[in-house]
């Protein structure tokens, strides 16, 4: 029985050397520890590997986050430029509408004024 547990430990060491799945290695070490096999030397090594892997993963995530952030900032700048252009177009369109409203009001006033003149011409004068 003890030899099968030692084989598990040997397998774990072999997997560490080939950088296999750390979770599987962790399970094998737990089995050996449950069988009261002194694998503290292996546990220290495994913990160091786990810490290094976590650190490496964190650094990779940081690098990926930096790339995504850079892309997001470029998108933000591009959208900001589009927004500024849209605001300028909006302000121009708003000015055009105000000018056209003034022209329309002026035309309406002129039409009313000219109708008033036509009405006075159309009425017969009573003497």
JOCORRA-V100624 format. One record per pair of residues at least 24 apart in sequence whose ideal C-beta (glycine too) atoms are under 10 Angstrom apart, sorted by the first residue. I is the first residue (numbers start at 0). J is the second residue. D is the distance in whole Angstrom. If there is no record, write none. Layout:
{{I & J & D} {I & J & D}}
//
This chain:
{{0 & 34 & 8} {1 & 34 & 8} {1 & 35 & 10} {1 & 36 & 8} {3 & 30 & 10} {3 & 34 & 9} {4 & 30 & 7} {4 & 31 & 5} {4 & 32 & 10} {4 & 33 & 9} {4 & 34 & 5} {4 & 35 & 9} {4 & 36 & 5} {4 & 38 & 9} {5 & 31 & 8} {5 & 34 & 9} {5 & 36 & 7} {5 & 38 & 10} {6 & 31 & 10} {7 & 31 & 6} {7 & 34 & 8} {7 & 36 & 9} {7 & 38 & 9} {8 & 32 & 10} {8 & 34 & 10} {8 & 36 & 7} {8 & 37 & 10} {8 & 38 & 6} {8 & 41 & 7} {11 & 38 & 8} {11 & 41 & 6} {11 & 44 & 10} {11 & 45 & 8} {12 & 38 & 10} {12 & 40 & 10} {12 & 41 & 7} {12 & 44 & 8} {12 & 45 & 10} {15 & 41 & 8} {15 & 44 & 7} {15 & 45 & 7} {15 & 48 & 7} {18 & 48 & 9} {18 & 52 & 9} {21 & 45 & 8} {21 & 48 & 7} {21 & 49 & 6} {21 & 52 & 6} {21 & 53 & 10} {22 & 49 & 10} {24 & 48 & 8} {24 & 49 & 9} {25 & 49 & 8}}
//
